[in-house]
Amino acid sequence: MQTLKLSSKFSIHKRSIFLVLSIVISGSIQSCEAPNKRGAATPDRVVEQYLQSLETKDENLMSQLVSEDAILTKEIKTKIIKFGGYKIQNRKINYDKSTPMLWNAKLKGMYVDRQGKNKNFEDSIVLQYQSKGELKLYAGRWYLVLDGKI
């Protein structure tokens, strides 16, 4: 195979190989460092999405709040059945920061039930901070803990 010489030191053939290799290596590195889509960046965001998942009965949204190694289908369904489907108003959130990486959130508010009566809403959830090492894309995510196992 004959290659054309350009004014630079590389031939067209060598440049093509170099370009292909750089694209492959770049793609491999990016796939290894894909940002974590689970959990949330702040405890407040986890609580906000948790309440939204209850109001809309969205099991998928709630499952995105737990860490990737947790399989909590039963626990999520239990929360959705117990509190789901109501617009929670007058929300108050108090955090008990037992450790820098483990917080308890006490949620209070009210909702209007199907008969039009005001009902109190009270729930308690655990939030856990997890870091995936030195990679900045993975550092600093907060997760919902539903199974009691930390």
C-alpha positions as CSV (number, residue, x, y, z in Angstrom):
1,M,0.0,0.0,0.0
2,Q,1.5,3.3,-1.1
3,T,0.9,6.4,1.1
4,L,1.1,10.0,0.0
5,K,3.7,12.2,1.7
6,L,2.5,15.5,3.0
7,S,4.6,18.4,4.2
8,S,4.5,17.1,7.7
9,K,6.4,14.1,9.0
10,F,3.4,11.8,8.9
11,S,1.9,10.2,5.9
12,I,-1.9,10.0,5.3
13,H,-1.8,6.3,6.3
14,K,-0.1,7.0,9.6
15,R,-2.4,10.0,10.4
16,S,-5.4,7.8,9.8
17,I,-4.2,5.2,12.2
18,F,-3.3,7.8,14.8
19,L,-6.8,9.4,14.5
20,V,-8.6,6.1,14.8
21,L,-6.5,5.1,17.9
22,S,-7.1,8.5,19.6
23,I,-10.9,8.2,19.0
24,V,-11.0,4.6,20.4
25,I,-8.9,5.6,23.5
26,S,-10.9,8.7,24.1
27,G,-14.2,6.7,24.0
28,S,-12.9,4.1,26.3
29,I,-11.8,6.7,28.9
30,Q,-15.1,8.5,28.7
31,S,-17.1,5.3,29.2
32,C,-15.1,4.4,32.3
33,E,-15.7,7.9,33.8
34,A,-19.4,8.2,33.0
35,P,-21.1,10.4,35.6
36,N,-23.2,8.7,38.3
37,K,-26.9,9.4,37.6
38,R,-28.2,7.8,40.8
39,G,-28.8,9.7,44.1
40,A,-28.4,13.4,44.1
41,A,-25.8,16.0,44.8
42,T,-27.4,17.3,48.0
43,P,-29.6,15.9,50.7
44,D,-32.3,18.6,49.9
45,R,-32.4,17.3,46.3
46,V,-32.9,13.7,47.5
47,V,-35.7,14.8,49.8
48,E,-37.3,16.8,47.0
49,Q,-37.2,13.9,44.6
50,Y,-38.4,11.5,47.2
51,L,-41.5,13.6,47.9
52,Q,-42.1,14.1,44.2
53,S,-41.9,10.3,43.7
54,L,-44.5,9.8,46.4
55,E,-46.8,12.4,45.0
56,T,-46.7,11.0,41.5
57,K,-46.4,7.4,42.6
58,D,-43.2,7.1,40.6
59,E,-41.4,4.0,41.6
60,N,-38.7,4.5,38.9
61,L,-37.8,8.0,40.3
62,M,-37.6,6.6,43.8
63,S,-35.4,3.7,42.7
64,Q,-33.0,6.2,41.2
65,L,-32.4,7.7,44.6
66,V,-31.0,4.5,46.2
67,S,-27.5,3.4,45.5
68,E,-26.8,1.1,42.6
69,D,-26.0,-1.9,44.8
70,A,-29.4,-1.7,46.6
71,I,-32.4,-3.7,45.2
72,L,-35.4,-2.3,47.1
73,T,-38.5,-3.1,45.0
74,K,-40.5,-4.2,48.1
75,E,-39.5,-1.2,50.2
76,I,-40.2,1.3,47.4
77,K,-43.6,-0.2,46.8
78,T,-44.4,0.0,50.5
79,K,-43.6,3.7,50.7
80,I,-45.6,4.4,47.5
81,I,-48.6,2.5,48.8
82,K,-48.4,4.1,52.3
83,F,-47.9,7.8,51.2
84,G,-48.3,7.9,47.4
85,G,-50.7,9.9,45.3
86,Y,-51.2,13.0,47.5
87,K,-49.9,16.5,47.0
88,I,-47.9,17.2,50.2
89,Q,-48.2,20.8,51.3
90,N,-46.8,22.9,54.1
91,R,-43.6,20.8,54.1
92,K,-41.2,21.0,56.9
93,I,-37.9,19.1,56.9
94,N,-35.6,18.7,59.9
95,Y,-32.3,16.9,59.6
96,D,-30.6,15.0,62.3
97,K,-27.0,14.9,61.2
98,S,-25.8,11.9,63.3
99,T,-22.5,11.8,61.2
100,P,-21.3,13.8,58.3
101,M,-22.2,10.9,56.0
102,L,-25.4,9.8,57.5
103,W,-28.5,12.0,58.1
104,N,-32.0,11.3,59.3
105,A,-34.7,13.5,57.7
106,K,-38.0,14.1,59.5
107,L,-40.6,15.1,57.0
108,K,-43.9,16.8,58.0
109,G,-46.7,18.4,56.1
110,M,-50.3,17.9,55.2
111,Y,-52.3,16.6,52.3
112,V,-56.0,16.4,51.4
113,D,-57.3,12.9,51.2
114,R,-59.9,11.5,48.7
115,Q,-62.8,12.6,50.9
116,G,-61.5,16.2,51.0
117,K,-60.2,16.0,54.6
118,N,-56.9,17.5,55.7
119,K,-54.5,14.8,56.9
120,N,-51.1,15.1,58.5
121,F,-48.1,13.7,56.7
122,E,-45.2,12.4,58.7
123,D,-42.3,10.3,57.4
124,S,-38.7,9.7,58.3
125,I,-36.0,8.7,55.9
126,V,-32.3,8.1,56.1
127,L,-29.8,9.7,53.7
128,Q,-26.3,8.5,53.2
129,Y,-23.3,10.2,51.5
130,Q,-21.2,8.0,49.4
131,S,-17.9,8.8,47.6
132,K,-16.6,6.6,44.8
133,G,-12.9,7.5,45.4
134,E,-10.9,10.1,43.8
135,L,-12.9,10.4,40.5
136,K,-14.6,13.8,40.6
137,L,-17.5,12.5,38.5
138,Y,-18.4,10.0,41.2
139,A,-17.6,12.0,44.3
140,G,-20.3,13.5,46.5
141,R,-23.6,11.7,46.0
142,W,-26.4,11.4,48.5
143,Y,-28.6,8.4,48.5
144,L,-31.9,7.3,50.1
145,V,-31.6,4.4,52.4
146,L,-34.9,2.4,52.8
147,D,-33.9,-1.0,53.9
148,G,-32.3,-0.1,57.2
149,K,-29.0,-1.6,56.1
150,I,-26.1,0.8,55.9
